[in-house]
Amino acid sequence: MNIGIYQTVNAHAPAIHWWLAHDSRFGPQLYKGHMPRSSELFIGSIVDELRNVNDINIDEELYDSHQESLRMMENKKETIDQIDCLSEYFKFNKDFKYPVWSNYFGSCYSPHYAPLADKLIFAQSTTEQSAMFYITQYAFDIMNIDNVHDHSKIWWEDHVLMGGKDIGKWKEIWYNNYHDQCVADFHSGKLQYMWQLNFAHWDLYESLCDGGDGKFELDYSFYRLFKDKHDPEDIKTQNKVLLNIKEKDIDHLVVDIEWFKNTDVILDYLGISNSDILKHTAQVYSERYKKVAEAYNILYNKYYVKGEQV
């Protein structure tokens, strides 16, 4: 039995994967856990992805297999409801009793698709929860000049590369029209944080959708972070995905952000017994989640509700 854990917005699919992979019956481990930071802005991840560039705890072949599955998830088009984007990944990890896959970014090309797995766990989020995960985990990671180059390379490798080939015009237009300006903006102090560069990457992507010309204005305004991340459009898409999964009678389980309060719901769905390590890891996550949620509430009220400036 293989297990897919799927999210369409910033949510807790990586957390559930991280939790399960502490038990040797499940794997591979693709994530690492963290204690929340004391920084007012950069609270940090509870769980984030292992990347072979920086982490010694993930094999490069495993990393590449997972990344390619994510690219296929985002870009593959089918005439059926479940996208076969995970089979090679599951084959690569066949030595585990229960191979586990999850996505930490992106979603299938269409809301009418879902990844094909024996058991599908859907990590459901709200607009506010998705914003919390993005802003605490990624947004206020302070940039250096190497990050400007590295994050741009990582972005196109994550999203517009499949089978070793570039997809579309994103890379060409980014490096011809926008990358040098972002470098200049970093040196002038306009571009300081990861979210500002990440938004620019997605602005170009969206400007190319539906035959667009790839033209947009770089916008680093602080208020935009909270405003855009509280746009309910992404959650509307998530709800379309869930409706399609239910209408197509795809075997699945929906779990909310507080999945750790009753992990037996997940394990009963999988038909697998609990273990001491799973109980302990769920408790660790619960304690860290509470600290992150409290810290984010302070940040949100100060900089969005009250409108204070950094």
C-alpha positions as CSV (number, residue, x, y, z in Angstrom):
1,M,0.0,0.0,0.0
2,N,1.3,3.4,-1.0
3,I,0.2,6.7,0.6
4,G,-0.2,10.1,-1.0
5,I,-0.6,13.2,1.2
6,Y,-1.8,16.1,-0.9
7,Q,-2.4,19.8,-0.4
8,T,-3.3,22.5,-2.9
9,V,-2.4,25.5,-0.7
10,N,0.1,26.1,2.1
11,A,-0.9,23.4,4.6
12,H,0.1,20.5,6.7
13,A,0.8,17.7,4.1
14,P,4.6,17.9,4.9
15,A,3.9,17.7,8.6
16,I,1.9,14.5,8.3
17,H,4.6,13.0,6.1
18,W,7.3,14.0,8.6
19,W,5.3,12.5,11.5
20,L,4.7,9.2,9.7
21,A,8.3,8.8,8.5
22,H,9.5,8.8,12.1
23,D,8.1,5.2,12.2
24,S,10.3,2.8,10.2
25,R,7.3,1.2,8.5
26,F,6.8,4.5,6.6
27,G,9.2,6.4,4.4
28,P,11.2,8.0,3.0
29,Q,11.8,11.0,5.2
30,L,11.7,14.1,3.1
31,Y,11.4,16.7,5.8
32,K,13.1,18.0,9.0
33,G,11.5,19.5,12.1
34,H,12.4,22.7,13.8
35,M,11.8,24.6,17.0
36,P,10.1,28.0,16.3
37,R,12.5,30.9,16.4
38,S,12.2,33.9,18.7
39,S,12.5,36.4,15.8
40,E,9.4,38.6,15.6
41,L,9.3,38.4,11.8
42,F,11.0,35.1,10.8
43,I,9.2,32.7,13.1
44,G,10.4,29.8,11.0
45,S,9.1,26.4,9.9
46,I,7.8,23.6,12.1
47,V,8.6,21.3,9.3
48,D,10.4,22.0,6.0
49,E,11.8,20.1,3.1
50,L,15.2,18.5,2.9
51,R,17.0,19.8,-0.2
52,N,20.1,18.0,-1.4
53,V,22.0,21.3,-1.9
54,N,22.1,22.0,1.8
55,D,21.1,18.8,3.6
56,I,23.2,15.7,4.1
57,N,20.2,13.7,5.3
58,I,18.6,13.1,1.9
59,D,20.0,11.0,-1.0
60,E,20.4,13.0,-4.2
61,E,18.5,10.3,-6.2
62,L,15.7,10.3,-3.7
63,Y,15.5,14.1,-3.9
64,D,15.5,14.1,-7.7
65,S,12.8,11.4,-7.7
66,H,10.6,13.5,-5.5
67,Q,11.2,16.7,-7.3
68,E,10.3,15.1,-10.7
69,S,7.1,13.8,-9.2
70,L,6.2,17.3,-8.1
71,R,6.9,18.6,-11.6
72,M,4.7,15.9,-13.1
73,M,2.0,16.8,-10.6
74,E,2.0,20.4,-11.7
75,N,2.4,20.0,-15.4
76,K,1.0,16.6,-16.5
77,K,-2.3,16.6,-18.3
78,E,-4.6,13.6,-18.4
79,T,-8.1,12.6,-19.6
80,I,-8.7,10.8,-16.3
81,D,-9.3,12.1,-12.8
82,Q,-6.2,10.8,-11.0
83,I,-2.8,11.8,-12.4
84,D,-0.1,9.1,-12.5
85,C,2.7,11.3,-11.3
86,L,3.9,9.1,-8.3
87,S,4.5,5.6,-9.8
88,E,8.2,6.1,-10.4
89,Y,8.6,7.7,-6.9
90,F,6.8,4.8,-5.3
91,K,8.9,2.3,-7.2
92,F,12.1,4.0,-6.1
93,N,10.9,3.7,-2.4
94,K,9.5,0.1,-2.7
95,D,11.7,-1.1,0.2
96,F,9.5,0.7,2.7
97,K,6.5,-1.3,3.9
98,Y,4.3,1.8,3.3
99,P,5.9,4.3,0.9
100,V,4.7,7.8,1.5
101,W,4.6,10.8,-0.8
102,S,3.6,14.4,-0.2
103,N,3.8,17.8,-1.9
104,Y,5.2,20.9,-0.1
105,F,4.3,23.2,-3.0
106,G,2.0,23.3,-6.0
107,S,-1.0,21.3,-7.0
108,C,-2.2,19.3,-10.1
109,Y,-2.6,21.2,-13.3
110,S,-6.3,21.2,-13.0
111,P,-8.7,21.1,-10.0
112,H,-10.3,18.1,-11.7
113,Y,-7.1,16.1,-11.1
114,A,-5.8,14.4,-8.0
115,P,-2.5,12.4,-7.6
116,L,-2.9,8.6,-8.0
117,A,-2.2,6.7,-4.8
118,D,-3.7,3.7,-2.9
119,K,-4.6,5.9,0.0
120,L,-5.0,9.7,-0.4
121,I,-4.9,12.0,2.6
122,F,-6.0,15.5,1.7
123,A,-4.6,18.3,4.0
124,Q,-7.4,20.9,4.0
125,S,-6.6,24.5,4.9
126,T,-8.4,27.8,5.3
127,T,-7.3,31.1,3.8
128,E,-6.0,32.2,7.2
129,Q,-4.1,29.0,7.9
130,S,-2.5,28.9,4.4
131,A,-1.3,32.5,5.0
132,M,0.1,31.5,8.4
133,F,2.1,28.6,7.0
134,Y,3.6,30.7,4.1
135,I,4.4,33.8,6.3
136,T,6.0,31.9,9.2
137,Q,7.9,29.4,7.1
138,Y,9.2,31.4,4.2
139,A,8.2,35.0,3.9
140,F,10.7,36.8,6.2
141,D,13.8,34.7,5.4
142,I,16.3,37.5,4.9
143,M,18.1,37.4,1.6
144,N,21.7,37.7,0.6
145,I,22.9,38.1,-3.0
146,D,23.5,34.3,-3.4
147,N,19.9,33.7,-2.4
148,V,18.6,35.9,-5.2
149,H,20.4,33.8,-7.7
150,D,19.8,30.4,-6.0
151,H,16.1,30.9,-5.3
152,S,15.5,31.9,-8.9
153,K,17.2,28.8,-10.1
154,I,15.4,26.6,-7.7
155,W,12.0,28.2,-8.7
156,W,12.3,27.4,-12.4
157,E,13.7,23.9,-11.6
158,D,10.8,23.3,-9.3
159,H,8.0,24.6,-11.6
160,V,9.0,24.9,-15.2
161,L,11.3,21.9,-15.8
162,M,10.1,18.4,-16.5
163,G,12.0,15.4,-17.9
164,G,15.1,17.6,-17.9
165,K,13.6,20.1,-20.3
166,D,12.4,23.7,-19.9
167,I,8.6,24.1,-20.2
168,G,7.4,27.3,-21.8
169,K,9.1,30.8,-21.7
170,W,9.4,31.5,-18.0
171,K,13.2,31.0,-17.7
172,E,14.0,32.9,-20.8
173,I,11.9,35.9,-19.9
174,W,12.9,36.0,-16.2
175,Y,16.6,36.1,-17.0
176,N,16.3,38.5,-19.9
177,N,13.9,41.0,-18.3
178,Y,13.7,40.7,-14.5
179,H,16.6,38.9,-12.8
180,D,19.1,41.7,-13.2
181,Q,16.6,44.2,-11.9
182,C,16.0,42.0,-8.8
183,V,19.8,41.9,-8.2
184,A,19.9,45.7,-8.5
185,D,16.9,46.0,-6.1
186,F,18.6,43.8,-3.6
187,H,21.7,46.0,-3.6
188,S,19.6,49.2,-3.3
189,G,17.6,47.7,-0.3
190,K,14.3,47.4,-2.1
191,L,14.3,43.6,-2.1
192,Q,15.1,42.2,1.3
193,Y,12.9,39.2,1.9
194,M,12.3,35.8,0.3
195,W,8.5,36.6,-0.2
196,Q,9.3,39.6,-2.4
197,L,11.4,37.5,-4.8
198,N,8.9,34.6,-4.7
199,F,6.0,36.9,-5.5
200,A,8.0,38.2,-8.5
201,H,8.5,34.6,-9.7
202,W,4.8,33.9,-9.5
203,D,3.9,37.3,-11.0
204,L,5.8,36.3,-14.1
205,Y,4.3,32.9,-14.2
206,E,0.7,34.3,-13.9
207,S,1.5,37.0,-16.6
208,L,2.3,34.1,-19.0
209,C,-0.9,32.2,-18.4
210,D,-3.5,32.1,-21.1
211,G,-1.1,33.4,-23.7
212,G,0.1,36.4,-21.8
213,D,3.1,38.5,-22.8
214,G,5.1,38.1,-19.5
215,K,4.9,41.8,-18.6
216,F,4.3,42.9,-15.0
217,E,5.6,45.5,-12.5
218,L,7.8,44.4,-9.7
219,D,6.0,45.1,-6.4
220,Y,7.7,44.6,-3.1
221,S,5.2,46.5,-1.0
222,F,4.9,45.1,2.5
223,Y,1.1,45.3,2.8
224,R,0.8,43.2,-0.3
225,L,2.1,40.1,1.5
226,F,-0.8,39.9,3.9
227,K,-3.3,41.1,1.4
228,D,-2.4,38.6,-1.3
229,K,-2.1,35.7,1.1
230,H,-5.5,36.4,2.4
231,D,-7.1,36.3,-1.0
232,P,-9.7,33.5,-0.8
233,E,-9.3,32.5,-4.4
234,D,-6.8,29.7,-3.7
235,I,-9.2,28.2,-1.1
236,K,-12.0,28.3,-3.7
237,T,-9.8,26.2,-5.9
238,Q,-9.0,23.8,-3.0
239,N,-12.7,23.4,-2.5
240,K,-13.2,22.5,-6.2
241,V,-10.6,19.9,-5.9
242,L,-12.3,18.4,-2.8
243,L,-15.7,18.4,-4.5
244,N,-14.2,16.6,-7.6
245,I,-12.6,14.0,-5.4
246,K,-15.9,13.3,-3.6
247,E,-18.0,13.3,-6.8
248,K,-15.5,10.9,-8.5
249,D,-15.7,8.7,-5.4
250,I,-11.9,8.7,-5.1
251,D,-10.8,6.9,-1.9
252,H,-9.6,9.7,0.4
253,L,-9.5,11.1,3.9
254,V,-9.7,14.9,4.6
255,V,-7.8,16.1,7.7
256,D,-7.6,19.7,9.0
257,I,-4.8,21.7,10.5
258,E,-5.2,20.1,13.9
259,W,-4.7,16.5,12.7
260,F,-2.3,15.9,15.6
261,K,-5.1,16.0,18.1
262,N,-6.5,12.6,17.0
263,T,-4.0,10.7,14.9
264,D,-6.0,7.6,15.2
265,V,-8.3,9.0,12.5
266,I,-5.4,8.9,10.0
267,L,-4.1,5.5,11.2
268,D,-7.6,3.9,11.1
269,Y,-8.1,5.1,7.5
270,L,-4.7,3.5,6.6
271,G,-5.6,0.4,8.6
272,I,-2.3,0.6,10.5
273,S,-1.6,0.5,14.2
274,N,-0.2,3.3,16.3
275,S,3.3,3.3,17.8
276,D,5.2,5.0,20.6
277,I,7.3,7.0,18.2
278,L,4.2,8.2,16.3
279,K,2.6,9.3,19.6
280,H,5.7,11.1,20.7
281,T,6.3,12.9,17.4
282,A,2.7,14.0,17.2
283,Q,3.1,15.6,20.7
284,V,6.3,17.3,19.7
285,Y,4.6,18.8,16.6
286,S,1.6,19.9,18.7
287,E,3.8,21.9,21.1
288,R,5.7,23.5,18.2
289,Y,2.5,24.3,16.3
290,K,1.0,26.1,19.3
291,K,4.1,28.3,19.6
292,V,4.1,29.2,15.9
293,A,0.3,30.0,15.9
294,E,0.7,32.3,18.9
295,A,3.7,34.1,17.4
296,Y,2.0,34.5,14.0
297,N,-1.1,36.0,15.7
298,I,1.1,38.7,17.2
299,L,2.8,39.4,13.9
300,Y,-0.5,39.4,11.9
301,N,-2.2,41.9,14.3
302,K,0.8,44.2,14.4
303,Y,1.7,44.5,10.8
304,Y,-1.6,43.8,9.0
305,V,-4.5,44.7,11.3
306,K,-2.7,47.7,12.9
307,G,-0.7,48.4,9.7
308,E,2.6,49.1,11.4
309,Q,5.7,49.1,9.2
310,V,8.8,46.9,9.5
